[in-house]
């Protein structure tokens, strides 16, 4: 684990009260947090986790963190998750490069707060700057969705593949990774994509983050929304 990931994980622990039920996010930074959380749990921290992917569920269980299903009646105290892009000022996000965007959104919505852990290269002036937006679609509608996505803002969708096979999400869906540039109106883009029949979700997470922890050189800065 790099010094930045370790620093992020330890800082994120400050948002986890003893006895809490929390959302367990996906991605390298969130998995680093999971490892440190597992160490704390073995030393006596009482915590229960709702994972955002099957992979995270297996990892949590291996680390001794109790895993529970998502319910409506017991909101999560916090979700600690990663992001692929974080827009300065707004704290708007692009997520889903790891493929868990739908469950990440649901778990975030069930949480009192979403805390994002990220390394400095994820910070951008405008969403889209790193060049890729995931869009999850129903396999039945994949070709229809691909054509319609191409008509939205000049996006260039490519079906995600892994090990030579079509990547399948935990929900049984497919993902188009859409090449794009910096976006002046991410909310409008999100609305246009969601209006396409067959689109399940997009990687645009707008207004969901309560705080973002950013690490550089082993130091962690906490960002809050300014606009």
CORSUL-V609407 format. One record per run of one state. SS is the DSSP state (H for helix, E for strand, C for the rest). FROM is the first residue (numbers start at 0). TO is the last residue. If there is no record, write none. Layout:
BEGIN
ss:SS from:FROM to:TO
ss:SS from:FROM to:TO
END
This chain:
BEGIN
ss:C from:0 to:1
ss:H from:2 to:14
ss:C from:15 to:18
ss:E from:19 to:23
ss:C from:24 to:26
ss:H from:27 to:41
ss:C from:42 to:45
ss:E from:46 to:50
ss:C from:51 to:52
ss:H from:53 to:61
ss:C from:62 to:64
ss:E from:65 to:66
ss:C from:67 to:74
ss:E from:75 to:75
ss:C from:76 to:77
ss:E from:78 to:80
ss:C from:81 to:83
ss:E from:84 to:86
ss:C from:87 to:91
ss:E from:92 to:93
ss:C from:94 to:99
ss:H from:100 to:108
ss:C from:109 to:109
ss:E from:110 to:110
ss:C from:111 to:112
ss:E from:113 to:118
ss:H from:119 to:121
ss:E from:122 to:123
ss:C from:124 to:130
ss:E from:131 to:136
ss:C from:137 to:137
ss:H from:138 to:149
ss:C from:150 to:154
ss:E from:155 to:158
ss:C from:159 to:159
ss:E from:160 to:161
ss:C from:162 to:163
ss:E from:164 to:165
ss:C from:166 to:172
ss:E from:173 to:178
ss:C from:179 to:184
ss:H from:185 to:193
ss:C from:194 to:197
ss:E from:198 to:201
ss:C from:202 to:202
ss:E from:203 to:204
ss:C from:205 to:209
ss:E from:210 to:215
ss:C from:216 to:217
ss:E from:218 to:222
ss:C from:223 to:226
END
